[in-house]
């Protein structure tokens, strides 16, 4: 959590938009909609995705893939 706070703080200092979310079961679709609107609102051209290591959260990769796939349409 400390790393997340530091990364968010650094992005804000550099005046970069930040989108942070926490995975919850069956919320991928809603998250994709929020992310899609955020990308549009902030005119995002390059999206940097970061998260926990696979060893710390074995389902994170699949969840991120599902959200990004939904985001791409």
N, C-alpha and C positions, 0 to 999 in steps of 0.2 A: 504494500500500500504506500509505503514511503517513496518508492520509485515512481509510482503513478503520480503522486502529489508533486514530486520534483519535476517530472516531465511536463506535467500540465502547467506548472509555474513557469518553466522555461519557454514553453510555447506562448504563453500570455505575455511574457517579457518581450519576446520577439514579434509580438502582435500577429501571431499565427492562430487561426481558428482551431479549436479543440473540441472533439466529440468523444465523450467518455460514457461507456455504458457497462453494466454488470449483467452477465448472462443470467437469465431465469428460464425455467422450463417453459416451453411453448410460447415464447415471446419473440422468436426470431423474426417472424413476419412483421410485427409491430416495430421492432428495432430497425428492420430494413426500411420501413416507411419513414421513420424519423431520420435515419441516416440519409436516405434519398433526398429528403427536403433540406437537410443541413448542407449536403453537397451542392444543391441548387442555390440555396440562399447565400452561400459563401463562395460560389463560383470555383469550387475545388477542381483542380486539373490533375493533381497528383495526390493520392491518398496513401499515407503511411499507416500501416496497421501493426500494432504491437500488442503483446499479451503475455500471459504466463508461459513458462516452458512446458513442453509436452509432459515432462516428468512431474510437474506440479498440478496440471489439469489435463488429463488425458482426453477429455471431450472438447476442449477449446478449439482445436483445429477444425473439427467437423462443424462446430457451431459457426465459426467465422466463415468457413466456406459456404455454408447454407445462406448466411446473411449476405455475403458478397455476390453469390449467384443470384439471389433474389433482387439485390440492388441493380445488377446488370440487366435484369429484365428477362 
